[in-house]
Structure formats: C-alpha cells, structure tokens
Amino acid sequence: METIKNYLETMFAQIPQTPETLKIKEDLLSNMEEKYHELKNEGKSENEAIGIVISEFGNIDELMNEFGISNNSTSQTQQKNHPIITLETALTYLDEKNKFGRLIAIGVALILIGVNLLICLSTFAETGILGSLSEDTASMFGVIALICFIVPAVALFIYSGTSLEKYNYLENPFQMDPYVKEQLKTKFEDFLPTFNRAIIIGVSLCILSVIPVIAGSLIEDNRISNASFIPIIKNSSSFGVILLLIIVTVAVYIFIIYGNMKEGYNRLLELEEYSPEHKNSKSSKIIGAVASVVWPLTVCVFFYLGFFKQRWDISWVVFPITGILFGAFSTICNTLSRENRIK
C-alpha cells in the first residue's frame, strides 16, 4: 500500500498543487486502494497486485487532459529523449551484473592462484621438498604456470566487459517509472544486510591473513621456543606469505562479487558514485584519471619486484599500500570538492 501512495505522490509532484488536483489525487488513491484489495482477495501476491494497479494508472498527461488540467512540466519531461528503464530491463541488468561480476572475481582469483603457485614452487625448491629440482628451474615452471593462469583470467575480463557494453547507455541520463524505482529500492534494502556481512567477512579475512606471515617470521627468527618440531623453519615466512595469499584470494573474491552487485544497484538508483552530483563533480574525474595511471604502475612494480628482484615474498605489499594511499587521496579529493560546493 505504501508503494501505491509513494507512486501517486511522485506522479503528482510534477502537477500544480491546487484544490482540484488534490481532490483528483485523493479519488485516485481511493480507487487504487480498492482495486488493490480486490486483487488481493482474488489471490494475487502483494507485488502482483501493486504492479497491476500501477499499470492501469495510465499516463499522467492523458489523465490531466481528461480532467481538463494542463501539465506543461510532464510534457517537457517526456520531450527529453532519455531511455526508459523498465522493471524487466533493470532485473536483467542486475542478473547479468551478478553473473559477470563472478567471472571477474574468478579471473582475479586465477591470477592470485598463479602468483601463489609461483611462490610455492620457488619455496619448495629452496627447502628441498622438490628433491633435486633447482630454484631457477622451479621459478621457470612457476612463471609458466602463472602465465597459464593469466591467459584465461584476461579472457574472462574481456568477455565480461564486452558483454556489459550493451548497458553503456546507463552512463547517461535515463528515465525510470516510480514503481520500478520503488521495487529496486526494496530489493536493494533487502540486499544491504547481505552486503554488509560479506564486507565484514572479507575485512576480517584480510586482517587474519597477516597472522601466518607474523607467525612464520617469528619461527624463522627462532623467537618461538621448542620450534624444532616444525620440519621447515628456514623459509617459514615464505610459507606464511603463501597462506596469506590463499586467505586474501578468498577475501578479494567476496569483495568483487558483492561490491559488483552493489555497484549495479547504485547505477540504477543513481546512488553514491553514480549520483548526478558525483558524476558531474571535478573530483570524480581527477580520481578516475589518477586511478588509470596508479593501478597499472602498481602492477608493473609488483611484477618487477617478483621477476627481476626475485622478491615475491614482499612484492604483494605494493597492493595494500597503494590501496590505502589511493583511498586517502580519494577521500581528500571528495572532501575538498564538497567544501567547494558548499561555498
């Protein structure tokens, strides 16, 4: 019932508020509520009943003309050549966003697994687990394995990106029926608790992931007494990094999937980074330009430290450091932009 009231309020917000239009709105609300209860008594679900009632409402301009009331504002609105987002289109977009978000998450996980496998082979060779296999040979096999993981990952990135190109028009202004927006808001509110739990789990995993590295370093430095029962002490910090990457891979997978789903809702409902104010702000353009340079450079530094310096044990650190610094930079830019708008 609240959805019907909100729908009418939204439609009549464009109409001059006169005693005549207020009376028309009250009569319409009464008729729509009566129709809603009839449909409910016929066994229709709440969503079905609301959908039928609103679909029978008709065009607001035609309705006003029927009552002999002119409505220039809605006519001007309809003249704008913006695409109309139906509920079916919105739900299809969210489904595809979820599907291809999983592909992106799998692609990123494949790359992290490849990096982890490279570190594993180098560490196993150094500790003698691989027998007479030399470290250089193990590293070569590790690089080959990494490339084998990168190839399908890149294919997934390209496929998911091109598959969503048909929704690029959502970057520009579009129209959405108030009923559709209400339905999306309801779904978004139902999704938020799941999103929050996923973020909590992901952040907790990231925090816990440093424990194996700390423990490995303590063991390697002989700071833990009675550690002689552990067969491999010399490279325990490297094994800690391996465990760290496994845990981080799970966390990143969670972040990408649920973050991608939230991004879909934000885009359709024009929230946060997709709000008109944010999209037109100077800070968002600056942040986007900086991100397009910073993150590719970060990847280059990561591979440089790994391949040329053979420091896979510490090369991963560039990502959290860059993430923290870039997050601080984004926050400062957005804060300064808001202050300028206030002035």
Protein Blocks (a to p, Z undefined) as FASTA:
>chain_A
ZZmmmmmmmmmmmpccdfklmmmmmmmmmmmmmmmmmmmmnopafklmmmmmmmmnopfk
lmmmmnopacfklmmmmmpccdcddfklmmmmmmmmmmmmmmmmmmmmmmmmmmmmmmmm
mmmmmnomnomacfklmmmmmmmmmmmmmmmmmmmmmmmmmmmmmmmmmmpccdddfklm
mmmmmmmmmmmmmmmmmmmmmmmmmmmmmmmmmmmmmmmnopaghklmpmblklmmmmmm
mmmmmmmmmmmmmmmmmmmmmmmmmmmnopajlpfklmmpmklmmmmmmmmmmmmmmmmm
mmmmmmmnopaklmmmmmmmmmmmmmmmmmmmmmmmmmmmmZZ
